Amino acid sequence: MQASEFQDTAERLSQGTTEGDWRSAISRAYYAVFHHFLDFFLSQWS
C-alpha cells in the first residue's frame, strides 16, 4: 500500500462521527507518515 492511500483513508475517517473513526484515522495517518519516511530514507541509501 502506498503512503498516499493511507492518507486518503485517514482523511475520510477523520470526517466520521465516532471515536472509532477518529482513532482509525490517527492510525492510518501514522502509517502514511511511516511509509513516506521509509520511502524517503530508502531512496537516500540506494
Sequence and secondary structure as in RCSB ss.txt:
>XXXX:A:sequence
MQASEFQDTAERLSQGTTEGDWRSAISRAYYAVFHHFLDFFLSQWS
>XXXX:A:secstr
  HHHHHHHHHHHHT SSHHHHHHHHHHHHHHHHHHHHHHHHHHH 
